[in-house]
């Protein structure tokens, strides 16, 4: 057991991004289960495949929280690791359009980050930290300013002591580099976390998985049950090692297909250019990332940028008439309502409903690789709810707070470090 482990250095309260965090009383592990919709959690509770997490109802805390909008991976992992919404940290998607240059850019580093991650602040305070992610694209953001162990399972075979604070990761975990399109990309993260906690004993560790399984398999499908049971088993091992374990998700997940299995897609750039003239708009899909095989860069939130002189009001009114569109907001409304950075927002934003995705031009979205699978995706308001679990009970102050204030996934560090007994 590592529960009585003393900190590697004497740490005081850490102030970061306007919030105060106590140093870990015991090893603390934050797990972000990518795409972990509350429906998976409830199904696992009902059918017995999540016994460890189910036990948190008695020994800890179980609730549902809101994620940041858009409900995408980069936005929410950044919110979680900084403890603040996108209006503060500046990362509002996986993919964006630079309004000054007109270039479309994939976010793969911390260059757009506007504040310090919690892990970096604790690392500077002398607390031993570690980060393991499934997707390498997240690592430079999550581990920004941090010393200590940091690597992705996507690039596990490349780890070395100088760059990653650890080497021979494949030997440590006991198996080779996982395929990027596999459940094992995530399970490798969790198994590595167990080994790292047991062998190196970091005080604060962050584990972030991939949503490959959730994009392919609905709650109740055997593949989803097997995967989530394996996640639960790893959580149990971390708890037995004496860690406080906190679990949340970056976003939920929903089926976006019609009864016949074909995707429900609104190709918005095609629709707007057909109605208002070629080249009238550029639609940006912030869900786009290097892992597009399972969703074709289609989600339920997009940004629309207007060509100069075009009537945004008329375009918004037309967009609202399209089937499957749930909400259309101009830039100021969207930023005010969902805590988004004004200077990085489109002229207006569009949300599709629970069963629909919205894209740009049909030619930009390759769905052939779904190979007969139903399209499951996220990005919109229907995927905003996420689990929020702690392995230990809340103290009186945080118990009251949980009952009286809205929970966000980016509160998870606060609750894990300040709120448990």
N, C-alpha and C positions, 0 to 999 in steps of 0.2 A: 504493500500500500504506500502511496505517495501523499496521503492526506495530511500528514504531519510535517511535510517538507517545509523548510524555511526558505524564504526568498533568497535569490542569488545576490541581491544587494538590498540595502535598506532604502525603501522607496516611500516617498510621501504621496499625498494626494496629487494626482496628475490633472492639470487644467488643460483642456483641449477643445477648441471650437465652442467656447462658451459653456462647457459642461465640466463637472468635476467627477473624477473617478478615483475610488479607493484602490490601492494596490491589492492584488489577489490575496485572500486569506489562505487559499489552498490552490493547487493547480486548477486553472479555469480554461475550458475548451468551448469556443464558440463554433457551432456547426451551421453552415448555410446549405441546406439541401435544395439544390436548384430545382425549380418546378414543383415543389412539394405542396400541391394544392391541399386545402383542408379536407377535401373528399378522400384523398389517400389516407390521411390520418384517421378519419372517422371509420373508414372501411377497415383499416388495420386494427383499430380498437374493437370493432364489432366481430371480426373473424379470428382474432387472436394472433395475428402476424406481427404485432408491435407490442409485445409484452413489456419491454423496458419502458417505452414511452407511455404506455398505459399506466404503469406504476407511478408515473409522475403525478397522476391525479391524486394519489394518496401521499406521496413523499415529497412532492415539489409543487409545480405550478403549470397549468395547461390553459391556454387561451388562444384566441385568434386575433391577429393584428392586421393593420393596413401596411402595404408596401408603398414605395414611391411610384409615381406615375412619370413616364411610361413604365409599365410593369415588365421591365427588361433586366437582363443580367448585370450589365455594367452599371446602370443607374443605381440599382439596389445594393449590389455588393459595395459600391462606393458609399452609399448612404449608411449602410450598416457599419462599415469600418471607420467612418468619420463621425457617426452619431448625429448627423444633420441632413436635411433634405437637399435636393439638387440646386435650389436657389442659392445655397451656401457653398456646396462643394463643386458645382459647375458641370458635373458629368450628367448629361440628360439623354443618354442613349448609347448604343454600341457604335453608332454610325451617324455622322452629321454633315451638314453643309456649312462651310466657312463662308459667311455672308460677304466678307471683304474680298476674298479671292475667287469665290464661286466654285472652289474645289470641294469634292465629296471625299470625306476622310473617315477611315476606320480607326476607332480608338484602341490603341494597343499599348499605350504607355501613360505616364502621369503628367504629360505636358499640359493638359487642360485642368488639372486638379487645382482648386483654389484654397484648399485648407489642408491641415495635417491629419493623416490617419491616426487613430487611437493607438495602434500597434507601434507606430514610429515614436509617438510621444512616450509610451511606456518603455520602449527600448532605450531611449535617451535617458530615462530616469533610472536605468540600471536593472529593469525587470527583464528576465530572460524570455524572449518571445520566439514564436515559430509560426510560419504560414505554409500550408500545403493546399494547392488548388488543383482542380482537374484541368482547367483551361489556362494555358500559358498567358493568354492575352490579359488576364486579370492580375497577374503576379506583380507587374511593375507599379500598379496602382495600390494594391493591398499592402505590399511590403515597402512602399515608398518611405524612405528615411529610417528604415528598420535594420538593425543588425540581427544576426542569428540565422536559424534554419529557414530557408525559403526556396521552394521549388514547386513545379507542376508535375502531375503524373503524365501529362502529355509529353514532357521532355525529361522524364525520369532518367533515361539513359545518358543524359548529358550532364548530370549534376556533378559538381566538383566542390571541394572544400573552399576554395578562394571565392567563388561566385555565389554558391548556394549555402555555405555553412555546413555542408554535409556531402559525403560521397558514398558510392556503393549503395545507392538507394534500392536498386533492384534486389541486391543481396539482403538488405535490411528487411524488406517486405517479404522476400521469399519467392518472388516470381518476376518475370520480365516485364518490359515496357508494354502497357496496355494499348489496344487499338483506340484511336480517338472516337470512333463510333461504336462504343460498347459500354455495357453496364460497368465493366471492370475499370474504366477510366475513373469512375467515382469511388468504387469500392477500394481501389488502390490508395486513394487519398485517405480514406478512413482507416484502412489497415496500417498505412504509414503513420497516421496520427497515434494509433495505439502503440506502435513500436517506439516512436519518438518519445511519447510520454513515459513509457516504461524505462527506456534506456537513458534518455537525456534529461527528462524531468523539467521541461520549460514551465514557467509560471503562467504564461498566457499563450494560448494557441488558437489559431483560426483555420478551420477546414472548410473548403468550398468545393462542392461537387458539380457535376454536369447534369443537364436535364434530358439526356438522350433517352432514357427509359420513359419518362413522362410524356415526351413528344410522341412516342410510339405506342404506349400501352395505357389504357384507361384504368381507373381504380377497379379492382376485382379481377382483372386479367391475370393469369398465372405468372407471367413475366414480371408484372408490377409487384405482385405479392412476394415473389422470390427476392426481388431487388430490395424492397423496403424492409423485408425481414432481415436481410443481410445488413442493411444500415442500422436497424435496431440492435442487432447482435453486437456491432462495433460500438454503439453507444453504451451498451451494457458493460463492455470491457473497460471503457473509459471511466465509467462510474465506479467499477470495482477497483480501479487503480487509485481511487480517492479524489477524482476530479469533480468539480462542479461543471456540469455539462448544460449548455444553453443551445437550443435548436430553434432556428427560424428558416424562412425561405426568401428568395429574392422575388418570386412571383408565383401565382397559381398557374393553372393549365386547363384548357377546355377544348372539346371537340369542335372543329370548325368545318364540318362536312355535312352535306345533304344526306337524305335517307339512302340514296343510291351510292354513297361513298365519294362522290365528287366534291372537291373543296368549294366552299362558299366564298367566292372572292369578288371584291369590287376593285377593279383596276382604275384607281381614281385619276391618275394622270391622263390616261387614255380618255376617260369620261370628260374631264374638264377641258382638255385640248380639243376634243371633238365638238364640244358645245361653245367654247369661247375663242377658238382659233389655235392653230398649231403653235407650240412653244409658249403658250400662255402661262404655264406653271411648271414647276419642278416639284415632284413629290418625293420626299425622303422617308425611308422606312428605318426607324432607329433600331429595329430588332436585328438588322443585318449584321452578321459577324462571320468569322471563318468557318463556323459550324453550321452550314446552311442545308446540308443534305436532308435533315428531318423536318425543316419548315419552309424551305425555299425563300427565305427572307420575307415571309408574310406573317404579319401580326395584326393586332387590332388597334393600332395607333400609328398615325403618320403625321408628318409635318408638310405643309404646303407653302411653297415660296412663289410669289407672284412676279411676273414680268412687269417692269415699270409701266404704269399707266393703266393696268388692268383693275377692274372693279372687284375688290375682295368681297364686298357685301353681296353682290350678285352671285359670286361663286359659292359663298357659304350657303346662301339660300338654296341654290341648286343642289349642292352636296347633301343637304338635309333631306332632299326628296328621294335620294337613292336608297334602294332596299338594303337593309342590313346596317345602315348607319345609325348610331345611337346618339351621338353628341358632336356638335361642331362649335368650336370656340375661337374667337380671335386671339391674337398673341397676348394682349393684356389680361383678358379673362382667364386664359389657360394658366398663365404664370401666377396670377393672384390665387386662383382656386387650387392649384396643385404644386405650389412652391417650386416653380421652375425659373431658371435664369433668363431674364428678358433678352439679353444680348445674344443668346444662343437658341432662341426660339424662332419658328417659322412665322409667316404672316398669319396663318391660322392652323389649327390642329383638328384632326378628325379621329373620332373613336368609332370603331365598329362594335356591334353588339356581341353577346356571348357566343353566338354560333357563326360569326362572320369574320373574315380577315379583309384587310384593305391593303392594296399594293400600289405600285407606280404604273409602269407600262407592262403589259402582258409579256413582252419579249424579255424582260429582266428577271422573271421569276420561273426558274426551272423546277417543276414539280414531278418530273419523270422519275427522280430518285426516291420518291415515296414508295415506289414499287408495289402499288396496291394498298398500302397502309392509309388509313383515314388521317387527314390532316388534323393535328392537335397543335395548338399554339397559344400565344399569350400577348401581352402588350397593352391591353385595354383595361377598362374598369371592372370587368367581370373576373379578372385575374388579380385583383388588388388584395384580396383576403389571403393571409398566410398563417401557418401555425406559429405559436410563440410558446416555447416550453422551457422549463428549468427543472433540473434534477433535485433541487433543494427548495424548501418552502420559503416564501417571502417573509420579510420582517413586517412589522405593523405599518410602518410608513409606506412601503411599496405595495402592500396588500390593499391599503386604502386607495392609493394612486391608481392601481389597476382597476378598481371598481368605479372610479369617478372620472378618469381621463381616458381619452382615446389612446390605444396602444399603436405604435409603429414598429416595424421590424428594426428600424435604426435605434430603438431603445434597448436592444438586447444586451449590449455591453454594460449599459447603465444598470439594468436589472441584475445581471450576472455578477457585477463587481460591487454594487452598492446596495442591492435589494434583497439578497438572500441571507438566511440565518447561518 
